[in-house]
Amino acid sequence: MSNKPIMHNEILIIQEAAEYLRISVTTLRRYAYERRVTHYKLKGKVVFRKADLEKFLDTRKIESFEEFKGRNVL
């Protein structure tokens, strides 16, 4: 784990995180409740780190044909 300090703009409240992911706040609340996306509680508020949201997006990546073709699957 890095000792790099977290910059304020890397922490998003739920409305900002939903906008960043381009989903509704309701959907993001459900994802957090179902533990699909990493989140934190600070002073009773749910917050998200941008890095965690990017990891969340990466888990939903669908490879392009070129990426798939380039992998040695056999």
N, CA and C atoms as a LAMMPS dump frame, in Angstrom:
ITEM: TIMESTEP
0
ITEM: NUMBER OF ATOMS
222
ITEM: BOX BOUNDS ff ff ff
-5.0000000000000000e+02 5.0000000000000000e+02
-5.0000000000000000e+02 5.0000000000000000e+02
-5.0000000000000000e+02 5.0000000000000000e+02
ITEM: ATOMS id mol type element x y z
1 1 1 N 0.844 -1.177 0
2 1 2 C 0 0 0
3 1 3 C 0.888 1.239 0
4 2 1 N 0.505 2.215 -0.738
5 2 2 C 1.298 3.434 -0.885
6 2 3 C 1.058 4.391 0.274
7 3 1 N 2.102 5.127 0.628
8 3 2 C 1.971 6.164 1.647
9 3 3 C 1.622 7.508 1.027
10 4 1 N 1.32 7.495 -0.276
11 4 2 C 0.955 8.717 -0.988
12 4 3 C -0.348 9.272 -0.402
13 5 1 N -0.378 10.551 -0.041
14 5 2 C -1.609 11.119 0.508
15 5 3 C -2.709 11.17 -0.556
16 6 1 N -3.932 10.955 -0.13
17 6 2 C -5.074 11.011 -1.039
18 6 3 C -5.472 12.471 -1.227
19 7 1 N -5.555 12.867 -2.478
20 7 2 C -5.963 14.236 -2.785
21 7 3 C -7.482 14.328 -2.644
22 8 1 N -7.942 15.479 -2.223
23 8 2 C -9.375 15.68 -1.993
24 8 3 C -10.209 15.352 -3.227
25 9 1 N -9.736 15.73 -4.414
26 9 2 C -10.539 15.501 -5.613
27 9 3 C -10.569 14.034 -6.032
28 10 1 N -9.812 13.178 -5.345
29 10 2 C -9.873 11.745 -5.608
30 10 3 C -10.989 11.094 -4.791
31 11 1 N -11.564 11.818 -3.844
32 11 2 C -12.667 11.331 -3.024
33 11 3 C -13.954 11.949 -3.564
34 12 1 N -14.931 11.098 -3.877
35 12 2 C -16.18 11.582 -4.455
36 12 3 C -17.355 11.199 -3.565
37 13 1 N -18.279 12.135 -3.4
38 13 2 C -19.535 11.799 -2.726
39 13 3 C -20.379 11 -3.715
40 14 1 N -21.445 10.412 -3.244
41 14 2 C -22.201 9.478 -4.076
42 14 3 C -22.734 10.113 -5.362
43 15 1 N -23.184 11.347 -5.297
44 15 2 C -23.692 12.013 -6.498
45 15 3 C -22.574 12.187 -7.534
46 16 1 N -21.38 12.589 -7.068
47 16 2 C -20.243 12.767 -7.977
48 16 3 C -19.799 11.428 -8.573
49 17 1 N -19.781 10.395 -7.734
50 17 2 C -19.365 9.07 -8.198
51 17 3 C -20.343 8.527 -9.235
52 18 1 N -21.625 8.708 -8.998
53 18 2 C -22.634 8.252 -9.96
54 18 3 C -22.473 8.986 -11.29
55 19 1 N -22.238 10.279 -11.205
56 19 2 C -22.026 11.062 -12.419
57 19 3 C -20.761 10.588 -13.138
58 20 1 N -19.704 10.324 -12.392
59 20 2 C -18.437 9.85 -12.962
60 20 3 C -18.656 8.528 -13.711
61 21 1 N -19.465 7.628 -13.129
62 21 2 C -19.742 6.337 -13.754
63 21 3 C -20.869 6.406 -14.782
64 22 1 N -21.576 7.552 -14.801
65 22 2 C -22.715 7.765 -15.699
66 22 3 C -23.837 6.769 -15.424
67 23 1 N -24.103 6.588 -14.131
68 23 2 C -25.224 5.763 -13.691
69 23 3 C -26.021 6.573 -12.683
70 24 1 N -27.186 6.083 -12.319
71 24 2 C -28.004 6.811 -11.354
72 24 3 C -27.467 6.602 -9.934
73 25 1 N -27.8 7.519 -9.058
74 25 2 C -27.419 7.404 -7.647
75 25 3 C -28.05 6.144 -7.061
76 26 1 N -29.284 5.846 -7.456
77 26 2 C -29.964 4.646 -6.966
78 26 3 C -29.191 3.384 -7.344
79 27 1 N -28.733 3.315 -8.578
80 27 2 C -27.957 2.156 -9.025
81 27 3 C -26.656 2.055 -8.249
82 28 1 N -25.974 3.169 -8.05
83 28 2 C -24.719 3.151 -7.308
84 28 3 C -24.94 2.755 -5.861
85 29 1 N -26.02 3.215 -5.257
86 29 2 C -26.348 2.79 -3.883
87 29 3 C -26.55 1.277 -3.824
88 30 1 N -27.232 0.734 -4.829
89 30 2 C -27.45 -0.714 -4.865
90 30 3 C -26.127 -1.462 -5.027
91 31 1 N -25.257 -0.974 -5.922
92 31 2 C -23.942 -1.595 -6.106
93 31 3 C -23.146 -1.575 -4.801
94 32 1 N -23.212 -0.462 -4.084
95 32 2 C -22.493 -0.354 -2.81
96 32 3 C -23.1 -1.321 -1.792
97 33 1 N -24.422 -1.366 -1.712
98 33 2 C -25.108 -2.263 -0.779
99 33 3 C -24.764 -3.726 -1.075
100 34 1 N -24.69 -4.065 -2.363
101 34 2 C -24.368 -5.431 -2.778
102 34 3 C -22.859 -5.688 -2.777
103 35 1 N -22.091 -4.678 -2.392
104 35 2 C -20.628 -4.751 -2.332
105 35 3 C -19.989 -5.044 -3.694
106 36 1 N -20.604 -4.537 -4.741
107 36 2 C -20.026 -4.664 -6.085
108 36 3 C -18.939 -3.624 -6.309
109 37 1 N -19.059 -2.496 -5.619
110 37 2 C -18.101 -1.403 -5.764
111 37 3 C -17.57 -1.043 -4.38
112 38 1 N -16.264 -0.805 -4.309
113 38 2 C -15.638 -0.443 -3.04
114 38 3 C -16.077 0.96 -2.638
115 39 1 N -16.446 1.095 -1.378
116 39 2 C -16.867 2.403 -0.867
117 39 3 C -16.429 2.518 0.585
118 40 1 N -16.547 3.723 1.109
119 40 2 C -16.1 4.032 2.465
120 40 3 C -17.183 4.839 3.165
121 41 1 N -17.16 4.797 4.461
122 41 2 C -18.066 5.633 5.251
123 41 3 C -17.213 6.638 6.02
124 42 1 N -17.485 7.896 5.811
125 42 2 C -16.812 8.986 6.519
126 42 3 C -17.876 9.874 7.124
127 43 1 N -17.871 9.964 8.431
128 43 2 C -18.841 10.808 9.147
129 43 3 C -20.274 10.483 8.726
130 44 1 N -20.555 9.196 8.564
131 44 2 C -21.901 8.767 8.214
132 44 3 C -22.262 8.903 6.745
133 45 1 N -21.344 9.367 5.916
134 45 2 C -21.59 9.543 4.486
135 45 3 C -20.839 8.471 3.702
136 46 1 N -21.455 7.997 2.632
137 46 2 C -20.801 7.045 1.739
138 46 3 C -19.981 7.837 0.73
139 47 1 N -18.698 7.486 0.608
140 47 2 C -17.812 8.141 -0.347
141 47 3 C -17.053 7.078 -1.138
142 48 1 N -16.478 7.505 -2.24
143 48 2 C -15.778 6.613 -3.158
144 48 3 C -14.445 7.234 -3.559
145 49 1 N -13.449 6.369 -3.789
146 49 2 C -12.176 6.829 -4.347
147 49 3 C -12.228 6.632 -5.853
148 50 1 N -11.724 7.608 -6.602
149 50 2 C -11.718 7.499 -8.059
150 50 3 C -10.977 6.244 -8.505
151 51 1 N -9.884 5.919 -7.853
152 51 2 C -9.099 4.729 -8.22
153 51 3 C -9.949 3.464 -8.097
154 52 1 N -10.777 3.381 -7.058
155 52 2 C -11.657 2.221 -6.881
156 52 3 C -12.728 2.176 -7.964
157 53 1 N -13.229 3.324 -8.362
158 53 2 C -14.239 3.37 -9.424
159 53 3 C -13.632 2.931 -10.757
160 54 1 N -12.376 3.308 -10.994
161 54 2 C -11.697 2.887 -12.216
162 54 3 C -11.471 1.379 -12.218
163 55 1 N -11.119 0.808 -11.062
164 55 2 C -10.983 -0.653 -10.953
165 55 3 C -12.32 -1.321 -11.223
166 56 1 N -13.392 -0.748 -10.673
167 56 2 C -14.74 -1.267 -10.899
168 56 3 C -15.044 -1.298 -12.396
169 57 1 N -14.716 -0.23 -13.091
170 57 2 C -14.952 -0.181 -14.535
171 57 3 C -14.117 -1.223 -15.266
172 58 1 N -12.875 -1.391 -14.848
173 58 2 C -11.991 -2.368 -15.494
174 58 3 C -12.535 -3.789 -15.39
175 59 1 N -13.249 -4.095 -14.319
176 59 2 C -13.8 -5.439 -14.165
177 59 3 C -14.951 -5.68 -15.129
178 60 1 N -15.468 -4.633 -15.731
179 60 2 C -16.564 -4.765 -16.678
180 60 3 C -16.096 -4.604 -18.12
181 61 1 N -14.779 -4.65 -18.306
182 61 2 C -14.21 -4.458 -19.636
183 61 3 C -14.533 -5.641 -20.537
184 62 1 N -14.922 -5.336 -21.758
185 62 2 C -15.129 -6.345 -22.785
186 62 3 C -14.059 -6.1 -23.842
187 63 1 N -13.232 -7.11 -24.056
188 63 2 C -12.118 -6.949 -24.978
189 63 3 C -12.597 -6.713 -26.401
190 64 1 N -11.811 -5.927 -27.125
191 64 2 C -12.066 -5.776 -28.554
192 64 3 C -11.609 -7.06 -29.248
193 65 1 N -12.017 -7.234 -30.48
194 65 2 C -11.613 -8.424 -31.227
195 65 3 C -10.095 -8.488 -31.335
196 66 1 N -9.458 -7.351 -31.555
197 66 2 C -7.995 -7.308 -31.686
198 66 3 C -7.308 -7.746 -30.39
199 67 1 N -7.827 -7.308 -29.248
200 67 2 C -7.262 -7.732 -27.969
201 67 3 C -7.443 -9.229 -27.76
202 68 1 N -8.638 -9.714 -28.08
203 68 2 C -8.932 -11.133 -27.912
204 68 3 C -8.055 -11.975 -28.841
205 69 1 N -7.954 -11.543 -30.081
206 69 2 C -7.167 -12.262 -31.088
207 69 3 C -5.687 -12.318 -30.705
208 70 1 N -5.218 -11.267 -30.03
209 70 2 C -3.813 -11.193 -29.639
210 70 3 C -3.432 -12.098 -28.486
211 71 1 N -4.437 -12.558 -27.736
212 71 2 C -4.162 -13.451 -26.602
213 71 3 C -3.97 -14.873 -27.104
214 72 1 N -3.078 -15.592 -26.468
215 72 2 C -2.879 -16.995 -26.803
216 72 3 C -3.764 -17.797 -25.852
217 73 1 N -4.947 -18.216 -26.316
218 73 2 C -5.904 -18.898 -25.454
219 73 3 C -5.758 -20.41 -25.483
220 74 1 N -4.998 -20.946 -26.398
221 74 2 C -4.835 -22.404 -26.469
222 74 3 C -3.524 -22.849 -25.922
